[in-house]
Amino acid sequence: MGTHALLGISGSLREKATNRLLLREAARLYGAAAYTEADIDLPLYHGDREAEAGVPAAVQTLADQIAAADAVIISTPEYNKGPSGALKNALDWVSRTAGKPWQDKPVAVMSAAAGRAGGERAQMVLRGFMVPFQPLILQGPEMHLAGSGDQFDSEGRLTGDIYIKTLQALMDRLRASVQA
């Protein structure tokens, strides 16, 4: 296999979110890959609107990106002890598309949050949300970036050695799962 197609999904919609920075660092540490960052700024799922107009184009684009990727990395913030509503909404919408874009897809889950647990609870809830889609979610090492606002330099590079080592190990495992 040549260059891998790697899709990043940030659970935060903010352009300068630490979850976006973490995804970009993960892609950098993954190595040679064509990296794309998904847009999950989607309309709220509404069954009546879906019945009237079908699946929105932006949702189909996301589903197609997932299907085309060799691997997916998801970084979630922790909002009230769970993943963001935007991320859950994106998962709900993708479940309405044809095919099974997540099926057997290697997925690495991580989290970045201001709190001292680094989004651990949100990550665990997200893993539960993913069960119906049957991806191949890596079980570790777990990447929980605590105090995330203080963990990147002015270039957007991760600074803590323990976090860099953990993220590198996770990306090495993701690459190995794609190559397997």
Sequence and secondary structure as in RCSB ss.txt:
>XXXX:A:sequence
MGTHALLGISGSLREKATNRLLLREAARLYGAAAYTEADIDLPLYHGDREAEAGVPAAVQTLADQIAAADAVIIS
TPEYNKGPSGALKNALDWVSRTAGKPWQDKPVAVMSAAAGRAGGERAQMVLRGFMVPFQPLILQGPEMHLAGSGD
QFDSEGRLTGDIYIKTLQALMDRLRASVQA
>XXXX:A:secstr
  SEEEEEEES   TT HHHHHHHHHHHHH SEEEEE         HHHHHHH S HHHHHHHHHHHH SEEEEE
E  BTTB  HHHHHHHHHHTTSSS TTTT EEEEEEE SSTTTTHHHHHHHHHHHGGG  EE   S EEETTGGG
SB TTS B  HHHHHHHHHHHHHHHHHHH 
